[in-house]
Amino acid sequence: MSRIIYSVVSSLDGYNTDAQGDYSWAYPGEEVIAAINADMGEVSTYLYGRRIYEEMAGWETDPAFAAQTPESAVFAATWQAAQKIVFSATLPEVWTERTRLERELTPEVVEQARSEAPGDLTVEGPTLAHSALRLGLVDVVQLLICPVVVGGGAPVLPDGLRIDLALERERRFSNGMVQLTYAVR
């Protein structure tokens, strides 16, 4: 059965962006992008909120994204081939291929997507992921820890939620980043 993976970049102190909304400190480099590409080989569907979708759409609409590096080109092709579901009450429409718009994240919509997906699903962006975690929809939490402390911003994990996890994998990269993959128990 398909898994739902919360995949997120995090500062060492647990933030996806800093207090100004910046995440330029999280640029992964070619080695990390190659590892992400290998992981994304099992993913067939991305679940997005409005903000992350607007940023990620560039992987289809702006050729400069893919032209950055060879691994960026691989990521762009993988992203374009996947299904995308955008959850937003305010976005009027979606503009990328293989993308549909849903107004609300519900267990029914996610379970339908899971049943239709030939591979795993990822929930991207902390706001949507917080909702998915609270609904008990997430099977795997995958953190890409960056060697930086940003002091505040968008938290990777929601306050007031307890989830027991089991470490499945850890990977270290030469740029100081560490990827931790946990199964939700």
Buried (B, 14 or more C-beta within 10 A) or exposed (E): EBBBBBBBBBBEBBBBBBEEEEBEBBEBBEEBBBBBBEBBEEBBBBBBBBBBBBEBBBBBEEEEBBEEEEBBBBBBEBBBEBBBBBBBEEBEEBEBEBBEBBEEBBEEBBEEBBEEBEBBBBBBBBBBBBBBBBEEBBBBBBBBBBEBEBEBBBBBBBEEEEBEEEEEEEEEBEEEBBBBBBBBE
